[in-house]
Amino acid sequence: MDVEILARIQFAFTIAFHYIYPPLSIGIGLLMVVFESRYIITKNQEYHTLAKFWTKIFALTFGIGVVTGIVMEFEFGTNWAVYSRYVGDIFGSALAAEGIFAFALESGFLGVLLFGWNRVKPWVHLVSTIGVFLGSMFSAIWIVVANSWQQTPAGYHIVGEGLHARAEITDFWAMVFNPSSVDRILHVWLGAFLAGAFLILSVHAYYIIKGRYVAISKKAFKITLAVATLFSLAQLATGHSSAEGVAKNQPAKLAAMEGHFEASAPADMYLLGWVDKEKQEVTGLKIPGGLSFLLDYDFETPVTGLNAFPEEDRPSQVNAVFQFYHIMISIGMFLIALSLYACFLWWRGALFKRKWLLWVFVFTAFLPQIANQVGWFAAEMGRQPWVVYGLLRTSDAFSQAVSANQILFSLILFMVVYAILFLLFVYLLNKKIKHGPYDEDDDDDRRLTREITDVVIGN
């Protein structure tokens, strides 16, 4: 493989692995705030226990996320030197803002969050929890802003020529609020909320099935189900808004997402299918004119297709973009249906009487993570062949001084190290889940009372 492909594979691998953890941190952080707020309002000790338990898991995801994210910043300089020089002023300002406004806030309150239990007043600890949660959300803002600028550049001008050309900010806020940033930030936030919520649903569904910590798990499950239902429905709205933005600002990407080739014609919306790029056709289950209706509420509205662009300006992996996009959509719709059905059973008083449904929730922890990953793949592969849309091609952005063997060697090393980190994460997460939500220092009477309650309620 050549240098460009290897550099892309390495960066895709490192960012995909890193992106397992920040969404979990954001999603778990939201529920930590909810549980702790409930404790302060109701004085029910079980909410305090839930907040402490999920804070421990938050700390684990936060730590692994920080470690795995550092590598990417070095890759900008080693593998993507031309890109780094071209967007350095843009990307540098966003990363600096993350450090000043996000990471400082998050890390500043983290010590109180982790070690302030029973050392500060409950409302002070809640403020620290909110501070850490907001810090994680602000961090996502600046990373998504930097990436969104690559998708829809704004607030800049180009200085220099040829290899010395670079983008400089002319309007900071125009750069921040570029045409795609708001939609993409909301979409990323909601994906993170769902990742955390469905992990919490998974763990507490498992406890209920096994008859462990049943009373406290039912409380956690109901609260988290309400959060998951609300944000899964909201994700549908942000997804629609994002699609409209892509149609306006990156029509070639949208055409690849739906396998639409005709230069200007009504476009179908596929529920599933397979794209034959050579024959320029899609085989699958479709809604005729569905994409046209989605964009303009008219089944006959023409939509710009791939043939409207020169071959060299189209995404090369059309079927991959199509598949990743539709996997994301399918998972999103499944989570909406599952959440609404569970809420219906809750309303009927039968939520915990369907053991098969609880087992489904146990395994849904993986689905938001998969949706987040394939959504990013579709967005990034759909932007190709541009690393900065319409300005800098990916083929011109990688480092000329780095050899394919050097990248391959470092990629193998990263894969080994990241595999070890992932196994460590799974081991520690499993250990904390097996231990359960209660601390080791619970007195014997509390433990006995809890176990009896769990057995009675579980039966």
KOLRO-28256 format. One record per residue (C-alpha): x, y negated, z; chain; residue in one letter. Coordinates in pm, whole numbers. Layout:
<recs>
(rec (X,Y,Z),'A','A')
...
</recs>
This chain:
<recs>
(rec (0,0,0),'A','M')
(rec (111,-356,-64),'A','D')
(rec (175,-625,195),'A','V')
(rec (-162,-799,154),'A','E')
(rec (-367,-484,210),'A','I')
(rec (-157,-374,509),'A','L')
(rec (-174,-721,664),'A','A')
(rec (-551,-722,624),'A','R')
(rec (-583,-372,772),'A','I')
(rec (-366,-465,1070),'A','Q')
(rec (-561,-781,1147),'A','F')
(rec (-895,-603,1095),'A','A')
(rec (-788,-328,1335),'A','F')
(rec (-668,-561,1609),'A','T')
(rec (-967,-796,1592),'A','I')
(rec (-1216,-507,1575),'A','A')
(rec (-1063,-349,1884),'A','F')
(rec (-1049,-682,2068),'A','H')
(rec (-1410,-756,1978),'A','Y')
(rec (-1530,-462,2186),'A','I')
(rec (-1465,-656,2507),'A','Y')
(rec (-1558,-1028,2482),'A','P')
(rec (-1922,-952,2392),'A','P')
(rec (-1945,-721,2693),'A','L')
(rec (-1798,-992,2915),'A','S')
(rec (-2049,-1250,2793),'A','I')
(rec (-2347,-1013,2816),'A','G')
(rec (-2256,-874,3158),'A','I')
(rec (-2182,-1229,3277),'A','G')
(rec (-2536,-1335,3192),'A','L')
(rec (-2687,-1049,3394),'A','L')
(rec (-2450,-1118,3683),'A','M')
(rec (-2595,-1470,3700),'A','V')
(rec (-2949,-1328,3689),'A','V')
(rec (-2887,-1068,3962),'A','F')
(rec (-2710,-1315,4191),'A','E')
(rec (-2980,-1577,4138),'A','S')
(rec (-3244,-1322,4231),'A','R')
(rec (-3051,-1242,4548),'A','Y')
(rec (-3038,-1607,4656),'A','I')
(rec (-3409,-1655,4580),'A','I')
(rec (-3542,-1331,4733),'A','T')
(rec (-3269,-1246,4990),'A','K')
(rec (-3305,-886,4869),'A','N')
(rec (-2972,-719,4936),'A','Q')
(rec (-3010,-487,4637),'A','E')
(rec (-2963,-778,4395),'A','Y')
(rec (-2646,-872,4580),'A','H')
(rec (-2527,-513,4539),'A','T')
(rec (-2604,-520,4166),'A','L')
(rec (-2418,-847,4120),'A','A')
(rec (-2109,-709,4298),'A','K')
(rec (-2118,-382,4102),'A','F')
(rec (-2137,-546,3761),'A','W')
(rec (-1878,-805,3858),'A','T')
(rec (-1628,-519,3893),'A','K')
(rec (-1708,-396,3543),'A','I')
(rec (-1696,-753,3412),'A','F')
(rec (-1344,-789,3555),'A','A')
(rec (-1238,-472,3371),'A','L')
(rec (-1372,-590,3034),'A','T')
(rec (-1232,-939,3087),'A','F')
(rec (-883,-806,3160),'A','G')
(rec (-868,-575,2859),'A','I')
(rec (-1014,-849,2639),'A','G')
(rec (-742,-1097,2733),'A','V')
(rec (-463,-846,2672),'A','V')
(rec (-590,-735,2331),'A','T')
(rec (-664,-1090,2211),'A','G')
(rec (-310,-1224,2250),'A','I')
(rec (-174,-1008,1968),'A','V')
(rec (-386,-1176,1701),'A','M')
(rec (-231,-1516,1761),'A','E')
(rec (114,-1374,1686),'A','F')
(rec (-17,-1207,1371),'A','E')
(rec (-113,-1547,1231),'A','F')
(rec (252,-1645,1234),'A','G')
(rec (411,-1313,1134),'A','T')
(rec (175,-1181,866),'A','N')
(rec (-17,-1492,756),'A','W')
(rec (241,-1772,749),'A','A')
(rec (94,-1951,446),'A','V')
(rec (-252,-1939,601),'A','Y')
(rec (-116,-2066,935),'A','S')
(rec (50,-2363,768),'A','R')
(rec (-261,-2437,560),'A','Y')
(rec (-513,-2430,847),'A','V')
(rec (-280,-2499,1140),'A','G')
(rec (-432,-2840,1220),'A','D')
(rec (-785,-2696,1208),'A','I')
(rec (-727,-2368,1386),'A','F')
(rec (-485,-2526,1633),'A','G')
(rec (-736,-2786,1748),'A','S')
(rec (-1005,-2520,1799),'A','A')
(rec (-772,-2292,1996),'A','L')
(rec (-653,-2588,2204),'A','A')
(rec (-1016,-2677,2278),'A','A')
(rec (-1077,-2317,2385),'A','E')
(rec (-790,-2336,2631),'A','G')
(rec (-895,-2675,2772),'A','I')
(rec (-1273,-2639,2782),'A','F')
(rec (-1328,-2264,2805),'A','A')
(rec (-1042,-2056,2936),'A','F')
(rec (-953,-2308,3208),'A','A')
(rec (-1315,-2310,3328),'A','L')
(rec (-1342,-1932,3316),'A','E')
(rec (-1012,-1855,3487),'A','S')
(rec (-1059,-2138,3738),'A','G')
(rec (-1373,-1981,3879),'A','F')
(rec (-1263,-1619,3830),'A','L')
(rec (-1076,-1598,4161),'A','G')
(rec (-1381,-1711,4359),'A','V')
(rec (-1601,-1471,4160),'A','L')
(rec (-1382,-1168,4229),'A','L')
(rec (-1258,-1239,4581),'A','F')
(rec (-1510,-1484,4724),'A','G')
(rec (-1771,-1232,4835),'A','W')
(rec (-1845,-1299,5206),'A','N')
(rec (-1577,-1573,5202),'A','R')
(rec (-1780,-1858,5056),'A','V')
(rec (-2147,-1949,5083),'A','K')
(rec (-2380,-1758,4847),'A','P')
(rec (-2465,-2068,4644),'A','W')
(rec (-2094,-2147,4601),'A','V')
(rec (-2035,-1795,4474),'A','H')
(rec (-2328,-1831,4234),'A','L')
(rec (-2177,-2152,4099),'A','V')
(rec (-1850,-1966,4037),'A','S')
(rec (-2039,-1688,3859),'A','T')
(rec (-2212,-1943,3637),'A','I')
(rec (-1877,-2112,3573),'A','G')
(rec (-1716,-1788,3457),'A','V')
(rec (-2016,-1705,3239),'A','F')
(rec (-2019,-2052,3079),'A','L')
(rec (-1644,-2030,3025),'A','G')
(rec (-1685,-1706,2831),'A','S')
(rec (-1958,-1867,2619),'A','M')
(rec (-1748,-2177,2550),'A','F')
(rec (-1460,-1952,2448),'A','S')
(rec (-1685,-1789,2191),'A','A')
(rec (-1785,-2132,2061),'A','I')
(rec (-1434,-2238,1964),'A','W')
(rec (-1335,-1906,1812),'A','I')
(rec (-1653,-1900,1602),'A','V')
(rec (-1603,-2266,1505),'A','V')
(rec (-1255,-2186,1374),'A','A')
(rec (-1384,-1886,1181),'A','N')
(rec (-1690,-2072,1054),'A','S')
(rec (-1469,-2346,915),'A','W')
(rec (-1305,-2079,700),'A','Q')
(rec (-1651,-1983,573),'A','Q')
(rec (-1785,-2337,520),'A','T')
(rec (-1504,-2597,540),'A','P')
(rec (-1603,-2951,644),'A','A')
(rec (-1451,-3261,802),'A','G')
(rec (-1109,-3229,636),'A','Y')
(rec (-890,-3337,347),'A','H')
(rec (-596,-3168,176),'A','I')
(rec (-251,-3321,197),'A','V')
(rec (52,-3202,-1),'A','G')
(rec (60,-2979,-304),'A','E')
(rec (136,-2618,-391),'A','G')
(rec (295,-2417,-109),'A','L')
(rec (314,-2732,103),'A','H')
(rec (-59,-2809,87),'A','A')
(rec (-245,-2806,416),'A','R')
(rec (-582,-2910,554),'A','A')
(rec (-600,-3201,798),'A','E')
(rec (-899,-3297,1010),'A','I')
(rec (-1065,-3623,911),'A','T')
(rec (-1375,-3581,1128),'A','D')
(rec (-1341,-3354,1432),'A','F')
(rec (-1714,-3320,1494),'A','W')
(rec (-1787,-3254,1128),'A','A')
(rec (-1533,-2972,1153),'A','M')
(rec (-1698,-2839,1471),'A','V')
(rec (-2052,-2865,1333),'A','F')
(rec (-1965,-2734,988),'A','N')
(rec (-2262,-2597,788),'A','P')
(rec (-2244,-2243,931),'A','S')
(rec (-2111,-2290,1286),'A','S')
(rec (-2435,-2338,1482),'A','V')
(rec (-2615,-2042,1324),'A','D')
(rec (-2311,-1819,1369),'A','R')
(rec (-2251,-1925,1732),'A','I')
(rec (-2612,-1845,1824),'A','L')
(rec (-2592,-1513,1639),'A','H')
(rec (-2267,-1418,1816),'A','V')
(rec (-2399,-1520,2157),'A','W')
(rec (-2714,-1312,2118),'A','L')
(rec (-2513,-1014,1994),'A','G')
(rec (-2299,-1044,2307),'A','A')
(rec (-2604,-1067,2536),'A','F')
(rec (-2739,-749,2377),'A','L')
(rec (-2405,-567,2411),'A','A')
(rec (-2397,-637,2785),'A','G')
(rec (-2768,-575,2840),'A','A')
(rec (-2776,-236,2669),'A','F')
(rec (-2467,-122,2859),'A','L')
(rec (-2645,-206,3184),'A','I')
(rec (-2963,-35,3062),'A','L')
(rec (-2757,269,2967),'A','S')
(rec (-2591,304,3307),'A','V')
(rec (-2906,256,3512),'A','H')
(rec (-3109,485,3285),'A','A')
(rec (-2844,752,3353),'A','Y')
(rec (-2871,697,3728),'A','Y')
(rec (-3250,730,3715),'A','I')
(rec (-3232,1052,3510),'A','I')
(rec (-2983,1203,3757),'A','K')
(rec (-3184,1089,4061),'A','G')
(rec (-2904,865,4191),'A','R')
(rec (-2954,507,4313),'A','Y')
(rec (-3304,525,4172),'A','V')
(rec (-3464,234,4361),'A','A')
(rec (-3193,-17,4280),'A','I')
(rec (-3160,112,3922),'A','S')
(rec (-3529,60,3853),'A','K')
(rec (-3496,-303,3960),'A','K')
(rec (-3190,-351,3739),'A','A')
(rec (-3351,-171,3446),'A','F')
(rec (-3667,-384,3447),'A','K')
(rec (-3482,-715,3467),'A','I')
(rec (-3235,-613,3199),'A','T')
(rec (-3510,-477,2973),'A','L')
(rec (-3682,-816,2983),'A','A')
(rec (-3353,-985,2886),'A','V')
(rec (-3285,-731,2608),'A','A')
(rec (-3634,-768,2462),'A','T')
(rec (-3620,-1148,2460),'A','L')
(rec (-3279,-1167,2295),'A','F')
(rec (-3336,-886,2046),'A','S')
(rec (-3635,-1080,1914),'A','L')
(rec (-3435,-1405,1917),'A','A')
(rec (-3159,-1232,1721),'A','Q')
(rec (-3408,-1172,1441),'A','L')
(rec (-3465,-1547,1416),'A','A')
(rec (-3094,-1637,1417),'A','T')
(rec (-3025,-1365,1160),'A','G')
(rec (-3285,-1515,927),'A','H')
(rec (-3141,-1863,973),'A','S')
(rec (-2790,-1731,906),'A','S')
(rec (-2907,-1562,587),'A','A')
(rec (-3057,-1889,464),'A','E')
(rec (-2726,-2062,535),'A','G')
(rec (-2530,-1796,347),'A','V')
(rec (-2766,-1831,49),'A','A')
(rec (-2696,-2205,40),'A','K')
(rec (-2323,-2210,117),'A','N')
(rec (-2191,-1869,9),'A','Q')
(rec (-2427,-1730,-255),'A','P')
(rec (-2176,-1470,-376),'A','A')
(rec (-2165,-1319,-26),'A','K')
(rec (-2545,-1297,-4),'A','L')
(rec (-2558,-1137,-349),'A','A')
(rec (-2309,-873,-232),'A','A')
(rec (-2507,-812,88),'A','M')
(rec (-2814,-719,-117),'A','E')
(rec (-2639,-581,-426),'A','G')
(rec (-2793,-849,-647),'A','H')
(rec (-2608,-878,-981),'A','F')
(rec (-2831,-1077,-1219),'A','E')
(rec (-2706,-1436,-1246),'A','A')
(rec (-3048,-1589,-1177),'A','S')
(rec (-3349,-1367,-1116),'A','A')
(rec (-3589,-1267,-837),'A','P')
(rec (-3400,-1048,-589),'A','A')
(rec (-3518,-734,-414),'A','D')
(rec (-3455,-665,-46),'A','M')
(rec (-3324,-316,28),'A','Y')
(rec (-3401,-123,343),'A','L')
(rec (-3127,124,251),'A','L')
(rec (-2940,209,-66),'A','G')
(rec (-2615,261,-252),'A','W')
(rec (-2448,11,-485),'A','V')
(rec (-2290,123,-811),'A','D')
(rec (-2066,-170,-894),'A','K')
(rec (-1972,-42,-1240),'A','E')
(rec (-2334,7,-1351),'A','K')
(rec (-2444,-302,-1155),'A','Q')
(rec (-2739,-128,-998),'A','E')
(rec (-2860,-24,-656),'A','V')
(rec (-3032,304,-578),'A','T')
(rec (-3246,301,-265),'A','G')
(rec (-3562,200,-84),'A','L')
(rec (-3651,-162,-155),'A','K')
(rec (-3913,-434,-122),'A','I')
(rec (-3949,-585,-473),'A','P')
(rec (-3877,-956,-458),'A','G')
(rec (-3821,-928,-84),'A','G')
(rec (-3501,-1134,-73),'A','L')
(rec (-3665,-1408,-281),'A','S')
(rec (-3956,-1417,-36),'A','F')
(rec (-3721,-1421,263),'A','L')
(rec (-3544,-1729,129),'A','L')
(rec (-3830,-1925,-28),'A','D')
(rec (-4155,-1746,69),'A','Y')
(rec (-4210,-1667,-298),'A','D')
(rec (-4149,-1323,-450),'A','F')
(rec (-4061,-1479,-786),'A','E')
(rec (-3798,-1732,-674),'A','T')
(rec (-3469,-1680,-865),'A','P')
(rec (-3168,-1594,-649),'A','V')
(rec (-2808,-1645,-761),'A','T')
(rec (-2644,-1311,-832),'A','G')
(rec (-2286,-1188,-863),'A','L')
(rec (-2280,-1229,-1242),'A','N')
(rec (-2307,-1606,-1192),'A','A')
(rec (-1948,-1604,-1065),'A','F')
(rec (-1622,-1519,-1240),'A','P')
(rec (-1501,-1167,-1164),'A','E')
(rec (-1206,-1298,-963),'A','E')
(rec (-1437,-1502,-735),'A','D')
(rec (-1666,-1216,-633),'A','R')
(rec (-1629,-985,-330),'A','P')
(rec (-1445,-678,-456),'A','S')
(rec (-1602,-426,-216),'A','Q')
(rec (-1969,-488,-289),'A','V')
(rec (-2096,-153,-164),'A','N')
(rec (-1902,-185,163),'A','A')
(rec (-2048,-532,227),'A','V')
(rec (-2395,-398,140),'A','F')
(rec (-2364,-99,376),'A','Q')
(rec (-2222,-295,670),'A','F')
(rec (-2490,-560,638),'A','Y')
(rec (-2772,-306,627),'A','H')
(rec (-2635,-106,919),'A','I')
(rec (-2644,-426,1126),'A','M')
(rec (-3002,-499,1020),'A','I')
(rec (-3115,-141,1088),'A','S')
(rec (-2967,-139,1437),'A','I')
(rec (-3122,-477,1514),'A','G')
(rec (-3469,-361,1410),'A','M')
(rec (-3433,-36,1605),'A','F')
(rec (-3338,-224,1923),'A','L')
(rec (-3639,-454,1880),'A','I')
(rec (-3875,-157,1837),'A','A')
(rec (-3720,32,2130),'A','L')
(rec (-3737,-270,2362),'A','S')
(rec (-4098,-351,2272),'A','L')
(rec (-4205,12,2319),'A','Y')
(rec (-4034,25,2658),'A','A')
(rec (-4207,-300,2758),'A','C')
(rec (-4541,-151,2652),'A','F')
(rec (-4478,151,2875),'A','L')
(rec (-4375,-83,3157),'A','W')
(rec (-4707,-265,3120),'A','W')
(rec (-4887,70,3128),'A','R')
(rec (-4695,174,3441),'A','G')
(rec (-4525,464,3258),'A','A')
(rec (-4180,322,3191),'A','L')
(rec (-3989,575,3399),'A','F')
(rec (-4211,872,3317),'A','K')
(rec (-4057,928,2973),'A','R')
(rec (-3730,1106,3038),'A','K')
(rec (-3654,1127,2666),'A','W')
(rec (-3681,749,2642),'A','L')
(rec (-3433,705,2926),'A','L')
(rec (-3193,935,2741),'A','W')
(rec (-3232,717,2432),'A','V')
(rec (-3136,414,2641),'A','F')
(rec (-2832,600,2773),'A','V')
(rec (-2690,623,2420),'A','F')
(rec (-2801,281,2297),'A','T')
(rec (-2501,122,2469),'A','A')
(rec (-2307,194,2149),'A','F')
(rec (-2554,35,1908),'A','L')
(rec (-2504,-339,1978),'A','P')
(rec (-2129,-280,1964),'A','Q')
(rec (-2160,-115,1623),'A','I')
(rec (-2390,-393,1501),'A','A')
(rec (-2143,-659,1618),'A','N')
(rec (-1855,-485,1441),'A','Q')
(rec (-2027,-422,1108),'A','V')
(rec (-2173,-773,1112),'A','G')
(rec (-1824,-918,1129),'A','W')
(rec (-1703,-678,858),'A','F')
(rec (-1985,-790,628),'A','A')
(rec (-1912,-1157,696),'A','A')
(rec (-1536,-1127,643),'A','E')
(rec (-1540,-889,346),'A','M')
(rec (-1821,-1090,188),'A','G')
(rec (-1603,-1403,200),'A','R')
(rec (-1334,-1239,-14),'A','Q')
(rec (-1137,-1314,-223),'A','P')
(rec (-1111,-1632,-14),'A','W')
(rec (-948,-1663,327),'A','V')
(rec (-1073,-2024,332),'A','V')
(rec (-1383,-2028,114),'A','Y')
(rec (-1322,-2203,-215),'A','G')
(rec (-982,-2340,-105),'A','L')
(rec (-727,-2068,-26),'A','L')
(rec (-725,-1715,-164),'A','R')
(rec (-634,-1423,58),'A','T')
(rec (-377,-1311,-197),'A','S')
(rec (-193,-1644,-149),'A','D')
(rec (-217,-1658,231),'A','A')
(rec (6,-1377,360),'A','F')
(rec (372,-1404,458),'A','S')
(rec (611,-1352,169),'A','Q')
(rec (907,-1265,395),'A','A')
(rec (742,-966,567),'A','V')
(rec (773,-623,408),'A','S')
(rec (508,-352,385),'A','A')
(rec (720,-117,599),'A','N')
(rec (744,-373,879),'A','Q')
(rec (369,-423,888),'A','I')
(rec (304,-48,872),'A','L')
(rec (544,19,1159),'A','F')
(rec (386,-250,1380),'A','S')
(rec (37,-127,1286),'A','L')
(rec (122,224,1405),'A','I')
(rec (261,84,1730),'A','L')
(rec (-53,-126,1785),'A','F')
(rec (-273,177,1722),'A','M')
(rec (-83,379,1985),'A','V')
(rec (-90,99,2244),'A','V')
(rec (-454,16,2181),'A','Y')
(rec (-550,384,2201),'A','A')
(rec (-387,399,2544),'A','I')
(rec (-568,82,2652),'A','L')
(rec (-900,218,2528),'A','F')
(rec (-854,548,2713),'A','L')
(rec (-763,353,3026),'A','L')
(rec (-1073,137,2986),'A','F')
(rec (-1299,441,2940),'A','V')
(rec (-1140,616,3239),'A','Y')
(rec (-1180,318,3471),'A','L')
(rec (-1532,241,3346),'A','L')
(rec (-1636,603,3400),'A','N')
(rec (-1480,599,3746),'A','K')
(rec (-1671,287,3848),'A','K')
(rec (-1998,425,3710),'A','I')
(rec (-1952,755,3893),'A','K')
(rec (-1874,569,4215),'A','H')
(rec (-2201,381,4185),'A','G')
(rec (-2310,33,4293),'A','P')
(rec (-2248,68,4666),'A','Y')
(rec (-1918,-13,4836),'A','D')
(rec (-1703,239,5021),'A','E')
(rec (-1747,48,5346),'A','D')
(rec (-2123,103,5365),'A','D')
(rec (-2203,243,5707),'A','D')
(rec (-2331,598,5740),'A','D')
(rec (-2687,494,5829),'A','D')
(rec (-2718,279,5517),'A','R')
(rec (-2580,560,5301),'A','R')
(rec (-2819,816,5448),'A','L')
(rec (-3118,584,5412),'A','T')
(rec (-3022,507,5052),'A','R')
(rec (-2981,871,4953),'A','E')
(rec (-3315,970,5109),'A','I')
(rec (-3487,682,4930),'A','T')
(rec (-3331,780,4599),'A','D')
(rec (-3438,1142,4636),'A','V')
(rec (-3795,1051,4730),'A','V')
(rec (-3837,796,4452),'A','I')
(rec (-3656,1018,4204),'A','G')
(rec (-3895,1301,4266),'A','N')
</recs>
